[in-house]
């Protein structure tokens, strides 16, 4: 099976990056137990106080679909919406090599 990854930029409302990161905390914990989730890592941007980045990797498209169809994922939108500064920018990619790929 081909692994699939997501690189997402999640804009925070001005001054709300820490609140947004905290709101994403439940998703980080839930992902630890998801079958097929290889990486689910939240990053801050040291050059942009109002941006977070998420890197996700899944064993397959089916694993990504299961993640996106989960109850935890459905609850994520309402949890983070008060802290968003815009629509998240998602890039779906397929790893082709490297450590961990």
Secondary structure, 3 states (H helix, E strand, C coil): CCCEEEEEEEEECCCCHHHHHHHCHHHHHHHHCCCCEEEEEEEEECCEEEEEEEEEEECCHHHHHHHHCCHHHHHHHHHHHHHECCCCEEEEECCCCCCCC
